[in-house]
């Protein structure tokens, strides 16, 4: 059961405005690895302030022929329909996360129409695609973050299908489970397991406090090497 978005939002506010950099430092200190999504993924919209929410996952897999080559294949709409997550009526606390294993750069996992629907009507706080996006002009006009590898005209119909929704997916080396917490800013995307999110954010608040003090001392003219030697943090 995921922590409430309200409780996590309070912890984020207590950090004074943390970043994915600080979250990663804390995760490293806790020995939690493989939390950062691949660096080729970046925001395709102008929204770069920290956005976070509960992951709702869509898992894509390649389409393979059936056991009998004479049998008709399912229509592509039947194979991909579930990526619009029709069972989700209110996504306002969630981040839509779609993955197909390795980052899928040769086909779009969503386009402008579907992302407009998911973000504006269903209300997802953001969309993270483990691959490409299409309809760049429409996507760029959206006011909520859309993360993808690249823009491309080709979609997935006929070559990929939706294997599962609301369970888990993989993007690169990171496996994201529905219920994990996803944090997005201009530095990248970090996934935090639900059971660790409160501790991570409490530690992040302390890190942000200490680093704010260090930055103030540097701006006041102190030398950073001596500050780090004395405090053991950079």
N, CA, C and O of each residue as an XYZ file, in Angstrom:
936
protein
N       0.851     -1.187      0.000
C       0.000      0.000      0.000
C       0.885      1.235      0.000
O       1.681      1.415      0.921
N       0.769      2.079     -0.996
C       1.606      3.256     -1.086
C       1.253      4.267     -0.011
O       0.091      4.404      0.373
N       2.281      4.984      0.476
C       2.042      6.109      1.366
C       1.151      7.112      0.644
O       1.115      7.146     -0.586
N       0.441      7.917      1.402
C      -0.413      8.896      0.751
C       0.439      9.977      0.108
O       1.530     10.301      0.578
N      -0.086     10.522     -0.972
C       0.630     11.590     -1.652
C       0.777     12.795     -0.732
O       1.791     13.491     -0.781
N      -0.211     13.044      0.093
C      -0.159     14.186      1.014
C       0.988     14.045      2.006
O       1.707     15.010      2.266
N       1.165     12.838      2.564
C       2.226     12.637      3.547
C       3.602     12.775      2.905
O       4.516     13.336      3.509
N       3.750     12.269      1.691
C       5.024     12.393      1.001
C       5.274     13.845      0.602
O       6.405     14.324      0.678
N       4.229     14.543      0.180
C       4.374     15.955     -0.176
C       4.860     16.769      1.017
O       5.668     17.682      0.848
N       4.383     16.456      2.214
C       4.835     17.164      3.413
C       6.317     16.915      3.662
O       7.048     17.829      4.045
N       6.757     15.692      3.447
C       8.172     15.381      3.626
C       9.027     16.097      2.591
O      10.115     16.576      2.909
N       8.536     16.174      1.334
C       9.268     16.909      0.306
C       9.361     18.386      0.688
O      10.417     19.001      0.543
N       8.262     18.951      1.173
C       8.263     20.362      1.579
C       9.248     20.596      2.713
O       9.876     21.652      2.778
N       9.391     19.617      3.615
C      10.308     19.753      4.743
C      11.766     19.800      4.308
O      12.621     20.289      5.047
N      12.052     19.294      3.113
C      13.426     19.351      2.610
C      13.778     20.745      2.118
O      14.948     21.043      1.879
N      12.769     21.608      1.966
C      13.024     22.933      1.420
C      13.152     22.921     -0.086
O      13.602     23.900     -0.682
N      12.760     21.821     -0.707
C      12.851     21.702     -2.168
C      14.023     20.839     -2.570
O      15.034     21.337     -3.065
N      13.885     19.535     -2.353
C      14.989     18.628     -2.663
C      15.108     18.414     -4.172
O      14.281     18.902     -4.942
N      16.137     17.687     -4.585
C      16.359     17.383     -5.993
C      16.625     15.897     -6.144
O      16.872     15.194     -5.164
N      16.570     15.428     -7.382
C      16.891     14.023     -7.626
C      18.343     13.725     -7.262
O      18.668     12.593     -6.903
N      19.217     14.724     -7.349
C      20.623     14.516     -6.963
C      20.730     14.114     -5.497
O      21.429     13.160     -5.155
N      20.030     14.851     -4.633
C      20.060     14.546     -3.198
C      19.428     13.191     -2.924
O      19.937     12.420     -2.111
N      18.322     12.895     -3.599
C      17.656     11.607     -3.399
C      18.591     10.461     -3.766
O      18.646      9.454     -3.060
N      19.322     10.607     -4.857
C      20.263      9.564     -5.259
C      21.374      9.407     -4.230
O      21.767      8.285     -3.911
N      21.885     10.522     -3.706
C      22.927     10.435     -2.673
C      22.422      9.640     -1.470
O      23.146      8.807     -0.924
N      21.191      9.897     -1.061
C      20.628      9.174      0.083
C      20.446      7.704     -0.250
O      20.777      6.841      0.563
N      19.920      7.404     -1.444
C      19.756      6.011     -1.849
C      21.088      5.274     -1.866
O      21.171      4.123     -1.440
N      22.129      5.937     -2.360
C      23.459      5.328     -2.360
C      23.896      4.998     -0.935
O      24.446      3.929     -0.673
N      23.641      5.944     -0.012
C      24.017      5.717      1.379
C      23.268      4.563      2.014
O      23.774      3.920      2.934
N      22.065      4.297      1.528
C      21.261      3.194      2.047
C      21.551      1.878      1.323
O      20.999      0.836      1.676
N      22.410      1.929      0.318
C      22.742      0.725     -0.437
C      21.679      0.298     -1.411
O      21.632     -0.867     -1.806
N      20.808      1.233     -1.815
C      19.753      0.921     -2.782
C      20.232      1.339     -4.162
O      20.356      2.530     -4.444
N      20.499      0.373     -5.015
C      21.093      0.650     -6.326
C      20.035      0.587     -7.421
O      18.871      0.271     -7.172
N      20.474      0.897     -8.645
C      19.642      0.793     -9.851
C      18.337      1.578     -9.700
O      17.252      1.069     -9.981
N      18.469      2.819     -9.253
C      17.292      3.639     -9.018
C      17.112      4.745    -10.051
O      16.036      5.338    -10.136
N      18.148      5.032    -10.838
C      18.119      6.152    -11.776
C      17.807      5.629    -13.177
O      18.467      4.711    -13.664
N      16.802      6.214    -13.818
C      16.470      5.788    -15.168
C      17.540      6.253    -16.147
O      18.260      7.209    -15.859
N      17.658      5.594    -17.301
C      18.766      5.863    -18.235
C      18.884      7.339    -18.603
O      17.874      8.027    -18.743
N      20.123      7.829    -18.761
C      20.341      9.254    -19.021
C      19.812      9.739    -20.362
O      19.652     10.944    -20.555
N      19.539      8.833    -21.290
C      18.992      9.250    -22.571
C      17.561      9.749    -22.489
O      17.063     10.370    -23.428
N      16.893      9.480    -21.368
C      15.531      9.970    -21.184
C      15.584     11.404    -20.674
O      16.324     11.716    -19.741
N      14.796     12.269    -21.293
C      14.784     13.668    -20.851
C      13.396     14.258    -21.047
O      12.564     13.717    -21.775
N      13.169     15.382    -20.376
C      11.870     16.033    -20.469
C      11.663     16.576    -21.872
O      12.533     17.251    -22.423
N      10.496     16.275    -22.447
C      10.148     16.795    -23.773
C       9.265     18.032    -23.652
O       8.851     18.609    -24.657
N       8.982     18.434    -22.420
C       8.196     19.640    -22.165
C       9.063     20.602    -21.373
O      10.187     20.267    -21.000
N       8.547     21.799    -21.113
C       9.323     22.808    -20.398
C       9.274     22.636    -18.889
O      10.000     23.331    -18.178
N       8.451     21.743    -18.379
C       8.311     21.559    -16.932
C       9.527     20.818    -16.382
O       9.715     19.637    -16.670
N      10.356     21.509    -15.588
C      11.565     20.884    -15.050
C      11.633     20.962    -13.529
O      12.564     20.416    -12.937
N      10.665     21.633    -12.869
C      10.646     21.640    -11.413
C      10.339     20.231    -10.911
O       9.744     19.420    -11.620
N      10.761     19.953     -9.660
C      10.567     18.621     -9.109
C       9.094     18.223     -9.148
O       8.231     18.914     -8.606
N       8.831     17.103     -9.798
C       7.498     16.507     -9.861
C       7.618     15.088     -9.323
O       8.585     14.389     -9.628
N       6.656     14.663     -8.536
C       6.732     13.316     -7.972
C       5.338     12.736     -7.844
O       4.347     13.462     -7.765
N       5.280     11.423     -7.825
C       4.008     10.744     -7.680
C       4.200      9.242     -7.618
O       5.315      8.733     -7.735
N       3.098      8.549     -7.433
C       3.097      7.090     -7.323
C       3.096      6.493     -8.724
O       2.262      6.854     -9.554
N       4.016      5.593     -8.986
C       4.115      4.981    -10.307
C       2.894      4.120    -10.612
O       2.441      3.335     -9.779
N       2.371      4.287    -11.831
C       1.406      3.334    -12.389
C       2.022      2.845    -13.695
O       2.233      3.632    -14.618
N       2.309      1.551    -13.774
C       3.154      1.038    -14.843
C       2.377      0.392    -15.976
O       1.304     -0.180    -15.789
N       2.969      0.509    -17.169
C       2.493     -0.174    -18.372
C       3.692     -0.906    -18.966
O       4.715     -0.292    -19.269
N       3.562     -2.202    -19.128
C       4.661     -3.013    -19.640
C       4.391     -3.411    -21.093
O       3.356     -3.996    -21.412
N       5.346     -3.081    -21.962
C       5.258     -3.418    -23.385
C       6.233     -4.552    -23.703
O       7.310     -4.640    -23.115
N       5.838     -5.426    -24.648
C       6.708     -6.503    -25.122
C       6.571     -6.623    -26.639
O       5.551     -6.215    -27.193
N       7.580     -7.175    -27.324
C       7.471     -7.349    -28.780
C       6.353     -8.313    -29.154
O       6.016     -9.221    -28.394
N       5.791     -8.103    -30.324
C       4.770     -9.004    -30.857
C       5.455    -10.169    -31.561
O       6.389     -9.966    -32.337
N       4.998    -11.372    -31.296
C       5.518    -12.567    -31.972
C       4.371    -13.294    -32.669
O       3.213    -13.178    -32.267
N       4.701    -14.026    -33.693
C       3.672    -14.775    -34.404
C       3.136    -15.897    -33.520
O       3.828    -16.377    -32.623
N       1.911    -16.303    -33.778
C       1.289    -17.366    -33.009
C       1.768    -18.745    -33.443
O       2.656    -18.874    -34.287
N       1.170    -19.766    -32.857
C       1.575    -21.139    -33.156
C       1.157    -21.608    -34.539
O       1.761    -22.532    -35.084
N       0.129    -20.985    -35.121
C      -0.358    -21.371    -36.442
C      -0.339    -20.131    -37.334
O      -1.072    -19.172    -37.091
N       0.492    -20.156    -38.353
C       0.682    -18.968    -39.161
C      -0.543    -18.625    -40.008
O      -0.649    -17.507    -40.510
N      -1.485    -19.590    -40.175
C      -2.695    -19.304    -40.938
C      -3.766    -18.610    -40.100
O      -4.710    -18.035    -40.642
N      -3.615    -18.666    -38.765
C      -4.612    -18.031    -37.905
C      -4.473    -16.519    -37.981
O      -3.356    -16.004    -38.030
N      -5.600    -15.795    -37.992
C      -5.513    -14.330    -37.999
C      -4.912    -13.815    -36.695
O      -5.162    -14.360    -35.620
N      -4.130    -12.775    -36.811
C      -3.564    -12.158    -35.622
C      -4.568    -11.169    -35.038
O      -5.431    -10.665    -35.756
N      -4.461    -10.887    -33.736
C      -5.342     -9.877    -33.151
C      -5.113     -8.519    -33.811
O      -4.028     -8.234    -34.318
N      -6.140     -7.701    -33.794
C      -5.951     -6.363    -34.343
C      -4.963     -5.600    -33.486
O      -4.834     -5.871    -32.292
N      -4.261     -4.643    -34.088
C      -3.293     -3.874    -33.311
C      -3.974     -3.088    -32.201
O      -3.365     -2.866    -31.155
N      -5.207     -2.663    -32.393
C      -5.909     -1.942    -31.338
C      -6.123     -2.846    -30.124
O      -5.959     -2.410    -28.985
N      -6.487     -4.100    -30.370
C      -6.646     -5.035    -29.262
C      -5.327     -5.251    -28.537
O      -5.309     -5.431    -27.319
N      -4.250     -5.237    -29.257
C      -2.948     -5.489    -28.647
C      -2.434     -4.318    -27.818
O      -1.671     -4.518    -26.873
N      -2.841     -3.108    -28.160
C      -2.265     -1.938    -27.491
C      -3.273     -1.138    -26.672
O      -2.886     -0.202    -25.972
N      -4.546     -1.483    -26.744
C      -5.592     -0.662    -26.128
C      -5.308     -0.349    -24.665
O      -5.586      0.757    -24.203
N      -4.758     -1.313    -23.934
C      -4.611     -1.151    -22.488
C      -3.593     -0.084    -22.091
O      -3.516      0.285    -20.919
N      -2.810      0.416    -23.050
C      -1.850      1.461    -22.670
C      -2.569      2.740    -22.265
O      -1.968      3.613    -21.639
N      -3.847      2.865    -22.614
C      -4.656      4.003    -22.184
C      -5.286      3.772    -20.808
O      -6.112      4.564    -20.354
N      -4.896      2.701    -20.167
C      -5.300      2.332    -18.797
C      -6.757      2.716    -18.512
O      -7.016      3.570    -17.664
N      -7.708      2.089    -19.216
C      -9.126      2.474    -19.061
C      -9.669      2.276    -17.661
O     -10.689      2.873    -17.319
N      -9.019      1.448    -16.826
C      -9.497      1.235    -15.458
C      -9.133      2.388    -14.526
O      -9.697      2.504    -13.438
N      -8.199      3.239    -14.939
C      -7.784      4.361    -14.095
C      -8.666      5.567    -14.412
O      -8.670      6.065    -15.537
N      -9.401      6.022    -13.423
C     -10.300      7.159    -13.601
C      -9.704      8.456    -13.067
O     -10.049      9.544    -13.530
N      -8.804      8.333    -12.087
C      -8.235      9.515    -11.452
C      -6.750      9.270    -11.180
O      -6.390      8.522    -10.271
N      -5.907      9.903    -11.972
C      -4.468      9.696    -11.833
C      -3.749     10.838    -11.163
O      -2.537     10.972    -11.328
N      -4.465     11.690    -10.392
C      -3.876     12.943     -9.938
C      -2.717     12.768     -8.961
O      -1.930     13.696     -8.776
N      -2.593     11.593     -8.330
C      -1.454     11.342     -7.445
C      -0.390     10.468     -8.109
O       0.606     10.118     -7.475
N      -0.591     10.117     -9.367
C       0.244      9.103    -10.005
C       1.074      9.642    -11.167
O       0.750     10.658    -11.782
N       2.152      8.921    -11.437
C       2.985      9.152    -12.616
C       2.832      7.941    -13.528
O       3.048      6.805    -13.107
N       2.462      8.191    -14.769
C       2.316      7.133    -15.775
C       3.719      6.713    -16.226
O       4.500      7.551    -16.678
N       4.044      5.417    -16.104
C       5.376      4.923    -16.450
C       5.231      3.756    -17.414
O       4.633      2.737    -17.068
N       5.772      3.894    -18.617
C       5.702      2.835    -19.621
C       7.106      2.371    -19.969
O       7.987      3.186    -20.243
N       7.313      1.057    -19.958
C       8.622      0.512    -20.282
C       8.518     -0.716    -21.148
O       7.546     -1.467    -21.081
N       9.552     -0.912    -21.976
C       9.609     -2.069    -22.869
C      10.934     -2.804    -22.730
O      11.383     -3.467    -23.664
N      11.562     -2.684    -21.558
C      12.887     -3.282    -21.372
C      13.946     -2.253    -21.685
O      13.989     -1.193    -21.060
N      14.811     -2.555    -22.657
C      15.773     -1.557    -23.106
C      15.034     -0.354    -23.675
O      13.925     -0.488    -24.192
N      15.645      0.813    -23.579
C      14.981      2.025    -24.054
C      14.646      1.873    -25.537
O      15.514      1.578    -26.359
N      13.388      2.078    -25.854
C      12.865      1.830    -27.201
C      12.924      3.126    -28.014
O      12.024      3.961    -27.917
N      13.980      3.296    -28.813
C      14.164      4.558    -29.528
C      13.562      4.552    -30.927
O      13.426      5.614    -31.535
N      13.196      3.385    -31.455
C      12.733      3.313    -32.848
C      11.213      3.329    -32.985
O      10.695      3.253    -34.099
N      10.493      3.429    -31.866
C       9.029      3.480    -31.923
C       8.513      4.218    -30.699
O       9.096      4.150    -29.617
N       7.410      4.921    -30.893
C       6.839      5.740    -29.817
C       5.918      4.913    -28.931
O       5.069      4.170    -29.423
N       6.094      5.048    -27.623
C       5.218      4.386    -26.656
C       3.964      5.202    -26.367
O       3.037      4.710    -25.723
N       3.930      6.434    -26.833
C       2.732      7.278    -26.713
C       2.896      8.451    -27.663
O       4.002      8.757    -28.109
N       1.782      9.103    -27.965
C       1.809     10.275    -28.837
C       1.016     11.414    -28.234
O       0.541     11.329    -27.101
N       0.878     12.477    -29.000
C       0.252     13.677    -28.489
C      -1.178     13.481    -28.029
O      -1.566     14.008    -26.986
N      -1.979     12.728    -28.792
C      -3.377     12.517    -28.424
C      -3.489     11.747    -27.120
O      -4.218     12.153    -26.215
N      -2.761     10.628    -27.021
C      -2.866      9.800    -25.824
C      -2.300     10.510    -24.600
O      -2.852     10.382    -23.507
N      -1.216     11.252    -24.759
C      -0.642     11.957    -23.620
C      -1.541     13.100    -23.161
O      -1.640     13.367    -21.964
N      -2.190     13.769    -24.094
C      -3.154     14.801    -23.717
C      -4.277     14.190    -22.890
O      -4.699     14.760    -21.884
N      -4.753     13.038    -23.317
C      -5.803     12.339    -22.574
C      -5.314     11.926    -21.182
O      -5.985     12.179    -20.182
N      -4.142     11.291    -21.129
C      -3.637     10.774    -19.854
C      -3.336     11.882    -18.851
O      -3.618     11.738    -17.662
N      -2.766     12.988    -19.327
C      -2.367     14.057    -18.416
C      -3.501     15.025    -18.116
O      -3.661     15.458    -16.975
N      -4.289     15.368    -19.126
C      -5.298     16.402    -18.927
C      -6.651     15.851    -18.477
O      -7.349     16.496    -17.695
N      -7.029     14.662    -18.964
C      -8.328     14.129    -18.573
C      -8.220     13.147    -17.412
O      -8.934     13.286    -16.418
N      -7.335     12.155    -17.525
C      -7.163     11.200    -16.426
C      -6.439     11.871    -15.261
O      -6.674     11.526    -14.103
N      -5.567     12.820    -15.560
C      -4.962     13.626    -14.506
C      -3.619     13.162    -13.986
O      -3.191     13.616    -12.925
N      -2.928     12.260    -14.702
C      -1.594     11.873    -14.257
C      -0.712     13.111    -14.091
O      -0.801     14.057    -14.874
N       0.141     13.092    -13.059
C       1.004     14.240    -12.789
C       2.119     14.375    -13.812
O       2.615     15.476    -14.053
N       2.515     13.264    -14.413
C       3.590     13.253    -15.394
C       3.530     11.927    -16.137
O       2.838     10.999    -15.718
N       4.258     11.848    -17.242
C       4.382     10.601    -17.993
C       5.856     10.341    -18.246
O       6.578     11.216    -18.723
N       6.295      9.137    -17.925
C       7.672      8.713    -18.170
C       7.623      7.552    -19.152
O       7.089      6.487    -18.843
N       8.178      7.763    -20.317
C       8.196      6.738    -21.358
C       9.609      6.188    -21.486
O      10.567      6.944    -21.649
N       9.729      4.885    -21.410
C      11.033      4.257    -21.592
C      11.333      4.060    -23.060
O      11.726      2.975    -23.490
N      11.144      5.113    -23.820
C      11.344      5.052    -25.256
C      10.924      6.354    -25.901
O      10.943      7.408    -25.265
N      10.552      6.279    -27.148
C      10.287      7.483    -27.931
C       8.856      7.975    -27.751
O       8.000      7.304    -27.176
N       8.641      9.180    -28.273
C       7.327      9.811    -28.270
C       7.091     10.368    -29.665
O       8.050     10.600    -30.402
N       5.841     10.587    -30.042
C       5.566     11.220    -31.324
C       4.612     12.400    -31.147
O       4.066     12.618    -30.065
N       4.425     13.149    -32.221
C       3.624     14.376    -32.158
C       4.296     15.404    -31.259
O       3.698     15.904    -30.306
N       5.533     15.708    -31.575
C       6.362     16.564    -30.736
C       5.715     17.908    -30.445
O       5.799     18.391    -29.315
N       5.079     18.519    -31.417
C       4.497     19.847    -31.198
C       3.388     19.799    -30.154
O       3.295     20.689    -29.309
N       2.552     18.775    -30.205
C       1.483     18.643    -29.215
C       2.076     18.361    -27.837
O       1.652     18.942    -26.838
N       3.051     17.475    -27.795
C       3.673     17.106    -26.516
C       4.334     18.319    -25.873
O       4.196     18.535    -24.669
N       5.043     19.105    -26.659
C       5.771     20.256    -26.108
C       4.818     21.285    -25.515
O       5.209     22.048    -24.632
N       3.580     21.318    -25.984
C       2.614     22.287    -25.474
C       1.956     21.845    -24.166
O       1.265     22.637    -23.526
N       2.164     20.587    -23.761
C       1.567     20.108    -22.523
C       2.220     20.793    -21.320
O       3.400     21.142    -21.358
N       1.446     20.977    -20.266
C       1.948     21.708    -19.099
C       2.460     20.782    -18.000
O       2.974     21.257    -16.988
N       2.330     19.481    -18.181
C       2.865     18.528    -17.213
C       4.025     17.778    -17.854
O       4.048     17.602    -19.072
N       4.998     17.328    -17.044
C       6.200     16.722    -17.611
C       5.924     15.458    -18.428
O       5.153     14.589    -18.023
N       6.569     15.386    -19.572
C       6.608     14.170    -20.382
C       8.074     13.841    -20.602
O       8.817     14.650    -21.158
N       8.494     12.668    -20.172
C       9.876     12.221    -20.306
C       9.938     11.138    -21.370
O       9.147     10.195    -21.341
N      10.866     11.263    -22.305
C      11.024     10.268    -23.366
C      12.451     10.347    -23.889
O      13.205     11.257    -23.545
N      12.809      9.376    -24.729
C      14.166      9.333    -25.270
C      14.340     10.246    -26.467
O      15.362     10.920    -26.594
N      13.350     10.273    -27.345
C      13.454     11.028    -28.591
C      12.084     11.095    -29.240
O      11.165     10.371    -28.858
N      11.962     11.951    -30.204
C      10.740     12.013    -31.007
C      10.940     11.208    -32.281
O      12.026     11.186    -32.860
N       9.865     10.546    -32.704
C       9.935      9.736    -33.921
C       8.515      9.587    -34.471
O       7.566      9.555    -33.688
N       8.338      9.496    -35.791
C       6.978      9.358    -36.335
C       6.374      7.967    -36.156
O       5.153      7.816    -36.199
N       7.208      6.953    -35.957
C       6.744      5.563    -35.928
C       6.127      5.208    -34.581
O       6.669      5.558    -33.533
N       4.975      4.502    -34.610
C       4.412      4.031    -33.344
C       4.680      2.539    -33.170
O       5.374      1.924    -33.979
N       4.122      1.966    -32.100
C       4.417      0.566    -31.755
C       3.418     -0.418    -32.348
O       3.631     -1.627    -32.253
N       2.335      0.060    -32.955
C       1.291     -0.859    -33.397
C       1.820     -1.826    -34.447
O       2.445     -1.431    -35.432
N       1.548     -3.105    -34.206
C       2.006     -4.157    -35.098
C       3.333     -4.766    -34.706
O       3.669     -5.860    -35.160
N       4.100     -4.073    -33.864
C       5.409     -4.599    -33.474
C       5.542     -4.798    -31.965
O       6.380     -5.579    -31.515
N       4.723     -4.098    -31.184
C       4.727     -4.260    -29.730
C       3.288     -4.359    -29.252
O       2.359     -3.903    -29.917
N       3.128     -4.966    -28.081
C       1.809     -5.054    -27.463
C       1.953     -4.764    -25.978
O       3.050     -4.823    -25.423
N       0.832     -4.450    -25.345
C       0.820     -4.234    -23.904
C       0.690     -5.585    -23.210
O      -0.280     -6.313    -23.421
N       1.682     -5.912    -22.379
C       1.664     -7.189    -21.675
C       0.954     -7.095    -20.333
O       0.318     -8.057    -19.901
N       1.055     -5.937    -19.664
C       0.442     -5.796    -18.343
C       0.352     -4.324    -17.982
O       1.173     -3.514    -18.412
N      -0.643     -3.993    -17.196
C      -0.757     -2.652    -16.621
C      -0.970     -2.792    -15.117
O      -1.573     -3.756    -14.646
N      -0.463     -1.809    -14.377
C      -0.667     -1.796    -12.934
C       0.129     -2.834    -12.183
O      -0.203     -3.149    -11.040
N       1.180     -3.382    -12.790
C       2.012     -4.385    -12.108
C       3.453     -3.877    -12.015
O       3.857     -3.338    -10.985
N       4.221     -4.049    -13.085
C       5.591     -3.582    -13.124
C       6.041     -3.468    -14.571
O       5.427     -4.036    -15.475
N       7.128     -2.721    -14.777
C       7.748     -2.655    -16.094
C       9.239     -2.428    -15.892
O       9.691     -2.147    -14.782
N       9.990     -2.551    -16.964
C      11.439     -2.321    -16.894
C      11.826     -1.256    -17.897
O      11.380     -1.269    -19.044
N      12.665     -0.331    -17.450
C      13.262      0.675    -18.324
C      14.767      0.604    -18.114
O      15.273      0.983    -17.057
N      15.474      0.120    -19.115
C      16.904     -0.089    -18.945
C      17.151     -1.122    -17.862
O      16.574     -2.208    -17.900
N      18.012     -0.794    -16.882
C      18.328     -1.721    -15.800
C      17.416     -1.556    -14.587
O      17.598     -2.235    -13.577
N      16.449     -0.670    -14.681
C      15.600     -0.367    -13.526
C      14.226     -0.992    -13.702
O      13.570     -0.797    -14.725
N      13.800     -1.740    -12.702
C      12.457     -2.296    -12.701
C      11.589     -1.416    -11.806
O      11.904     -1.191    -10.638
N      10.491     -0.921    -12.378
C       9.589     -0.037    -11.659
C       8.316     -0.800    -11.357
O       7.713     -1.401    -12.246
N       7.911     -0.773    -10.094
C       6.677     -1.437     -9.675
C       5.594     -0.385     -9.463
O       5.872      0.713     -8.980
N       4.375     -0.721     -9.820
C       3.266      0.145     -9.470
C       3.245      0.302     -7.949
O       3.255     -0.684     -7.212
N       3.215      1.545     -7.498
C       3.292      1.829     -6.063
C       4.627      2.408     -5.652
O       4.723      3.019     -4.588
N       5.681      2.235     -6.475
C       6.941      2.938     -6.227
C       6.711      4.435     -6.380
O       5.691      4.867     -6.916
N       7.664      5.215     -5.907
C       7.605      6.666     -6.058
C       8.582      7.115     -7.130
O       9.735      6.684     -7.157
N       8.113      7.980     -8.008
C       8.926      8.491     -9.107
C       9.156      9.982     -8.890
O       8.209     10.740     -8.679
N      10.425     10.397     -8.944
C      10.796     11.797     -8.781
C      11.459     12.270    -10.072
O      12.374     11.622    -10.581
N      10.995     13.400    -10.597
C      11.456     13.919    -11.891
C      11.868     15.373    -11.711
O      11.124     16.167    -11.136
N      13.053     15.723    -12.203
C      13.416     17.136    -12.329
C      14.375     17.287    -13.495
O      14.539     16.355    -14.283
N      15.008     18.439    -13.619
C      15.886     18.688    -14.751
C      17.131     17.823    -14.774
O      17.804     17.742    -15.801
N      17.453     17.169    -13.652
C      18.629     16.292    -13.591
C      18.344     14.883    -14.095
O      19.240     14.207    -14.600
N      17.093     14.441    -13.957
C      16.766     13.083    -14.383
C      15.584     12.528    -13.622
O      14.784     13.274    -13.058
N      15.481     11.205    -13.613
C      14.344     10.510    -13.008
C      14.865      9.452    -12.051
O      15.727      8.649    -12.406
N      14.334      9.459    -10.833
C      14.745      8.512     -9.802
C      13.511      7.770     -9.292
O      12.451      8.364     -9.101
N      13.664      6.470     -9.078
C      12.587      5.629     -8.562
C      12.942      5.208     -7.139
O      14.044      4.722     -6.884
N      12.008      5.395     -6.221
C      12.222      5.047     -4.816
C      11.141      4.060     -4.391
O       9.955      4.362     -4.526
N      11.516      2.893     -3.883
C      10.502      1.951     -3.397
C       9.663      2.582     -2.292
O      10.172      3.352     -1.476
N       8.387      2.254     -2.272
C       7.462      2.852     -1.313
C       7.928      2.658      0.121
O       7.790      3.562      0.945
N       8.479      1.488      0.428
C       8.849      1.203      1.810
C      10.039      2.040      2.291
O      10.312      2.091      3.490
N      10.737      2.686      1.377
C      11.898      3.488      1.752
C      11.670      4.990      1.589
O      12.526      5.778      1.990
N      10.547      5.406      1.015
C      10.418      6.804      0.612
C      10.446      7.758      1.804
O      11.034      8.835      1.708
N       9.826      7.388      2.921
C       9.817      8.300      4.066
C      11.221      8.492      4.635
O      11.627      9.618      4.921
N      11.961      7.399      4.798
C      13.328      7.519      5.311
C      14.206      8.307      4.353
O      15.008      9.141      4.775
N      14.050      8.036      3.051
C      14.855      8.760      2.060
C      14.606     10.256      2.156
O      15.555     11.040      2.137
N      13.363     10.661      2.258
C      13.051     12.087      2.287
C      13.455     12.729      3.609
O      13.866     13.890      3.622
N      13.349     12.011      4.713
C      13.828     12.569      5.987
C      15.342     12.800      5.936
O      15.837     13.826      6.402
N      16.062     11.844      5.371
C      17.516     12.029      5.249
C      17.839     13.127      4.240
O      18.806     13.871      4.406
N      17.027     13.220      3.202
C      17.247     14.268      2.201
C      17.104     15.643      2.814
O      17.834     16.562      2.443
N      16.173     15.805      3.750
C      15.994     17.096      4.416
C      17.260     17.507      5.147
O      17.653     18.672      5.101
N      17.901     16.560      5.821
C      19.142     16.877      6.531
C      20.261     17.204      5.553
O      21.033     18.135      5.781
N      20.353     16.443      4.461
C      21.375     16.720      3.448
C      21.182     18.121      2.867
O      22.147     18.871      2.720
N      19.957     18.469      2.543
C      19.694     19.794      1.977
C      20.071     20.897      2.968
O      20.600     21.934      2.569
N      19.798     20.677      4.260
C      20.153     21.674      5.267
C      21.659     21.890      5.324
O      22.132     23.026      5.324
N      22.414     20.784      5.373
C      23.874     20.876      5.463
C      24.450     21.509      4.198
O      25.339     22.357      4.274
N      23.942     21.096      3.032
C      24.494     21.620      1.783
C      24.149     23.096      1.588
O      24.920     23.839      0.980
N      22.998     23.521      2.098
C      22.671     24.951      2.043
C      23.654     25.760      2.867
O      24.052     26.855      2.468
N      24.046     25.227      4.017
C      25.032     25.910      4.850
C      26.387     25.978      4.145
O      27.059     27.009      4.178
N      26.781     24.877      3.509
C      28.062     24.861      2.787
C      28.046     25.877      1.654
O      29.006     26.626      1.474
N      26.961     25.902      0.892
C      26.865     26.841     -0.221
C      26.940     28.286      0.263
O      27.573     29.130     -0.370
N      26.285     28.561      1.394
C      26.340     29.919      1.945
C      27.762     30.283      2.342
O      28.184     31.423      2.144
N      28.504     29.341      2.895
C      29.892     29.606      3.293
C      30.779     29.833      2.076
O      31.664     30.688      2.099
N      30.541     29.063      1.007
C      31.313     29.260     -0.224
C      31.034     30.647     -0.800
O      31.952     31.348     -1.225
N      29.777     31.028     -0.809
C      29.419     32.349     -1.331
C      29.977     33.473     -0.470
O      30.175     34.595     -0.934
N      30.224     33.147      0.792
C      30.815     34.144      1.690
C      32.326     34.220      1.553
O      32.968     35.056      2.190
N      32.902     33.347      0.720
C      34.322     33.440      0.437
C      35.189     32.334      1.005
O      36.399     32.330      0.777
N      34.602     31.386      1.746
C      35.409     30.286      2.278
C      35.791     29.322      1.157
O      35.093     29.208      0.149
N      36.919     28.629      1.354
C      37.402     27.689      0.347
C      36.721     26.335      0.526
O      36.670     25.785      1.626
N      36.199     25.811     -0.586
C      35.456     24.563     -0.537
C      36.298     23.377     -0.075
O      35.800     22.567      0.707
N      37.565     23.232     -0.523
C      38.334     22.065     -0.057
C      38.429     21.981      1.466
O      38.317     20.897      2.038
N      38.638     23.145      2.132
C      38.744     23.134      3.588
C      37.406     22.806      4.251
O      37.363     22.122      5.274
N      36.313     23.299      3.658
C      34.987     22.989      4.212
C      34.725     21.493      4.132
O      34.234     20.890      5.086
N      35.057     20.894      2.983
C      34.833     19.466      2.798
C      35.737     18.663      3.714
O      35.300     17.664      4.286
N      36.995     19.079      3.867
C      37.908     18.381      4.764
C      37.353     18.347      6.185
O      37.465     17.336      6.879
N      36.756     19.453      6.611
C      36.244     19.538      7.978
C      34.908     18.831      8.152
O      34.654     18.220      9.190
N      34.050     18.915      7.128
C      32.701     18.387      7.271
C      32.445     17.052      6.632
O      31.491     16.364      6.993
N      33.289     16.666      5.674
C      33.128     15.364      5.040
C      31.975     15.257      4.081
O      31.454     14.164      3.862
N      31.555     16.390      3.491
C      30.436     16.361      2.544
C      30.664     17.369      1.459
O      31.213     18.445      1.696
N      30.230     17.012      0.236
C      30.228     17.943     -0.888
C      28.976     17.700     -1.701
O      28.753     18.373     -2.708
